[in-house]
Amino acid sequence: MDKVQSENQFPKIRCAGKYAEDPLYLKYHDEEWGRPLHDEKMLYEMFVIELFQAGLSWRTLLHKRKNFEAAYDGFDLEKVAEYGEEKIEALMQDEGIIRSLPKIRGSIINSRIIRDEILPEYGSWDAYVWSFTGGRTVYEPLGTVTNQYSDAMSEDLKRRGAKYAGSVSIFSYFQAVGVINSHSKECFCYKELEEQPQLYHLTVNFMQTPMGVEKDRICFSWKMCAGKKCVEQEAYQISLKCAGEEIWNSGKVISTRSVGIASGEISLKAGTRYTWQVTVWMKDGACVTSAETCFETAISGDAAWEKAPFLGAKDITLPVLVLTKELKKERVVRARLYATAIGTYQVFLGGREVGSEYHMKPGYGDGARSISSQTFPVEQFLKDGRFTIAFLIGTGWHDKDGADKMAETANQTGIKMLLRIEYADGTRQDITSGEQDWVAVPDGPVEKSGIYYGEDYHQGKYISLKNMLQTGSMEDRTILSGDSLIQFEYVGKIKGEPAGNGRINPEYSHTPKSLTAYSGYRKKSEYPGGEIAEDFYLDNWEENHPVHLKKGQTLIADMGQNMTAIPYLVWKGKKGGSARLRFGEMLNDGSRVTEQFVSGTRDASGPRGTLYTHSLRNARSAVNYQFGSSAKECYQTHTSFFGYRYIEVTADCDIEIYELKSLALSSIYRQNGKIETNHPGINRLFQNILYGQMSNFFTMITDCPQRDERKAWTGDAQVFADSALYNFDAQAFMREYEEKLGAATRQYGYAPAVLSLWDFFSNWASGWSDALIIICYRLYEHSGDTAVIRKHWEEMNRYMEYLKQHERAGHQAPNQDTTGYGDWLAFQGTGYELMADLMYAYVTKLMKKMADLIGEKEKSLYYEKRFEQIKETYLRSHVEKKDGLVVRSDRGTPVMQNKGGVNEKNSQTALLWMLKLGITDGEEMTQELKKLLVENVRNDHPDKESVRAGYTKNSLAVGFLGVPVILPVLTEIGEGTLAYRVLLNESCPSWLFEVNAGATTIWERWDSYHPEKGFGDSEMNSYNHFSYGAVAEWMYRYMAGISSEDGFKHIILQPCIDMEETENAIRMVRGEYDSVYGPVRVLWKREKMLEYHVEIPANTSAVLYLPDGEYDVDEMVKDCGKVWHQSAYKRKFTFGSGEYTINEKTNQ
């Protein structure tokens, strides 16, 4: 390290460098390099200079900086973007700068991209540059040359046509402007920068830089990071601008809140971009201002949009709608395409797809109540005077025949669109779906499609269509126009951009784990169902080394992961030849075969090694593809999607496959939570939970992605809600789901069992319809934002009144009809009425909590009294004490189709919920309930007549409603070690039984597949559900011990330590949750003594409970002594933000 003595200063330690020889370099290092920069002009200046550095020393550029400023008109972006050949020649003659013609031209091209594309989309260069890290400086050690953020910005700039924008150059730029801090940790600048608070992850309505947000309620949030401890916000001030002019300022508000800050009564315009930033004052006197960021409002309410009709083709379900238009002879300064559809759509401008990262636009929707729209920045697509816009339409989730043939038919598909182009002269051009010169191409490349059906695709027709769209020529094409087109309206509300757009997620996409080809079956086999005779097997296939598949052969690609996805292939066949893709979650295991699907069969669907298809039921789930040439062709599914691990490929000609991928689909893609342990099975289980959630959070929360169902079952969603919010950044997505629950409640008085487009299972159902209240409370728990409660307060009260009016008797839940689900798919049954009464008590208790949170005192007292009445009625109706305590969960109605196990007294689920809710008449009953529960779970001496007699010790027997509470309740009653034994149980039913059987997602049933018994009941047997993944809630809140009751402003750290002294015990847990305030990170280890390390974000505080003992603590940690927590004495500590290590003292 160099030590340099500056005038009137003590020596400072700096990064390695010869600063004494170059005062300008010294000044740059000390005052600029690595320091967060948000000045728009300076950020642009550094970007231009960085381009010229490529291949040169930065010191060389530093000494020419003033010359560049003069030569480039003071780095005036507008002037540079207009440079022509005369100015380029002048720059080439300027000896004061780097005279490289390619670099000079590149700087002009890049400036035009910033002006014409990035500024219209992001509002400022500052917002764009800092968007890649969410506004936060990240540390990378000196010597690193690229990272994920430089890769992302480089890829985006290259996509736009930028020059000299490689990842190495962008990384260097990031270092220069403080997006990356690469100062050595010994350098004085590093410490200064680390301790300086930063504001990052600025969101509007819990989304970063959202497009198309509804303008009726805007709320702002931000996170803070700092390298020192106990940093707390004291006040904030938000500035909101439109076109550079401030239109609203919050003023300095004394508050520690940084989540869900409402904008008040400000009136925002439709289809308008706004920028905002926040300044925060700390309690220690420091002040920091964020980078500028932006959002755009939805087009809803705009006159041109509202007037635009839906446009379709009569009697044609899958048309391509085409319109050709001319641009004005003016520079386009801003262009937006707003679109939605009845069905699904892809949109192309000039033959290039717009929004290619999305799939199945506009999404699942909400039937006749509402659909969403999308907003696309399209400046980069409008370069030439004449352009063609085209919509490829699919049926999507829209279906005239109801749920049985989802989307194979449709009464009328169509699109609604507005293309708004703004020019440099201040004029505007609106092009809509109401134009008279639209035409329809009836024979597009998608010949048939459906959610269950899959897709029939003709590549030759695509080639012809693409040529037409690029040239604008419609010669030799069948064209429909005039009366062959139809304009119509949608009866519901058209909303703005959804938080839940379906996206292709490259991070989770997969290539084949193995490839197996066969052309027949073994003549002799040990398996009853027979087995394939392999032609070849590859487990290390490298892409672009073609796999040759002959006519008559079948290829099975094991993609290694079950998930919601579409296939992507690069392949070659004979022109006019066809190939077929089929999709499945499992391979047949050699058991007895029933080839055709028969509801209820447990048989295989073919010989061992072939694709198992019975779990699809009647879903065709296939792609028929016709080759358009004899050259390489690319294909990915356009208008459908699949749930699968395995792809079967067959063809009627010889084909070559060069690339094969499963492109993961989801509406959630930013992972918030992580769990890692010393146990490989638990780590695999956690991954299965993540994939199960991603797969079923695709434009809507649905039950499964593969069979002929894929419906929005509300009970599944509420059971998993807490886990969902821990796992992924799903706050905005689940708020949209809550709005759909609220809309249904306004219509029916309750949220139905399925949020369906076709009144499919639209009945009231205990535990399912309760989702409105349960999810609302979970959203509050993870955000601390009471606005979500206030927004749905009226709907929730309406639902509670529905329950009251339909009680089967005073203070008892309504009767079931033929579709009561209860503790669905449990192994030990619980009577429906008892279970419904427990859920009635639960939502009543939650309503009392939420009434307190929003200051509804009368309602709080009302729900408190109602809860006591429900509790008393429950105890009279379902509990007996004559010969010892008995909970009569054996009585009552079985759940629908007997899919809840055999009803038994003292069932696990009944005992769990009674303890969770405090439904007892005193301490004596509470202790007896605990005893009964522990005896049931330990299962040491089960009644020989009980279903429990058939299962192992330390085992669960719960279904959907019992699974989220079993481990939390055991932990809360002081049985944390028993909770671990249940978690680690490997026999059926258990989580690890599925893992050991090869599961890569969460199964619908505990025994969806059994190595000894074969496949589960095909009538309802998904291998990609998520409900039983609700155990993740316990992993976060108890195993890692990361919890809160107010949105993680005040964090509760309560790690449950596995005290078992066995080889299989959990000895290490690493947990992380990126809360609305920032990341909470925990690591605990237990060998001889307990080691505990934690990091909590700025502007928060924490309370920590560890097993009672003596600990070495940081001076900033307050030791509060011994307290009673989770039915045991614990050691309590409190502290503010920062990193802490608290270790148990050794016994010496």
Buried (B, 14 or more C-beta within 10 A) or exposed (E): EBEBEBEEEEEBBBBEBEBEEBEEBBBBBBEBBBBBBBEBEBBBBBBBBBBBBBEEEBBEBBBBBEBBBEBBBEBEBEEBBBBEEEBBEEBEEBEEBBEBEEBBBBBBBBBBBBBBBBBBBBBBBBBBBBBBBBBBBBBBEEEEEBBEBBBBBBEBBEEBBBBBBBBEBBBBBBBBBBBBBBBBEEBBBBBBBBEBBBBBBBBBBBBBBBBBBBBEEBBBBBBBBBBBBBBBBBBBBBBBBBEEEEBBEBEEEEEBBBBBBEBEEEEBEBBBBBBBBBBBBBEEEBEBBBBBBBBBBBBBBBEBBEEBBBBBBEEBBBBBBBBBBEBBEBBBBBBBBBBBBBBBBBBBBBBEBBBEEBBBBBBBBBBEBBBBBBBBBBBBBBEEEEBBBBBBBBBBBBBBEEBEBBBBBBEBBBBBBBBBBBBEEEEEBBBBBBBEEBBBBBBBBBBBBBBBBBBBBBBBBBBBBBEBBEEBEBEEBEEBEEEBBBBEEBEEEBBBBBBBBBBBBEEBBBBBBBBBBBBEBBEEBEBEBBBBBEBEEBEEBEBEEBBEBEBEBBBBBBBBBBBBBBBBBBBBBBBEBBBBBBBBBBBBBBBEBBEEBEEEBBBBBBBBBBBBBBBBBEBBBBBBBBBBBEEEBEBBBBBBBBBBBBBBBBBBBBBEBBBBBBBBBBBBBEBBBBBBBEBEBBBBBBBBBBBBBBBBBBBBBBBBBBBBBBBBBBBBBBBBBBBBBBBBBBBBBBBBBBBBBBBBBEBBBBBBBBBBBBEBBBBBBBBBBBBBBBBBBBBBBBBBBBBBBBBBBEBBBBBBEBBBEEBEEEBBBBBBEEBBBBBBBBBBBBBBBBBBBBBBBBBBBBBBBBBBBBEBEEBBEBBBEBBEBBBEBBBEBBBEEEEEBBBBBBBBBBBBEEBBBBBBBBBBBBBBBBBBBEBBEEEEBBEBBBEBBBBBBBBEEBEEEBBBEEBEBBBBBBBBBBBBBBBBBBBBBBBBBBBBBBBBBBEBBBBBBBBBBEBBBBBBBBBBBBEEEBBBBBBBBBBBBBBBBBBBBBBBBBBBBBBBEBBBBBBBBBBBBBEBEEEEBBBBBBBBBBBBBBBBBBBBBBEEEBBBBBBBBBBBBBBBBBBBBEBEBBEEBBEEEEEEBBEBBBBBBEBBBBEBBBBBEEEE
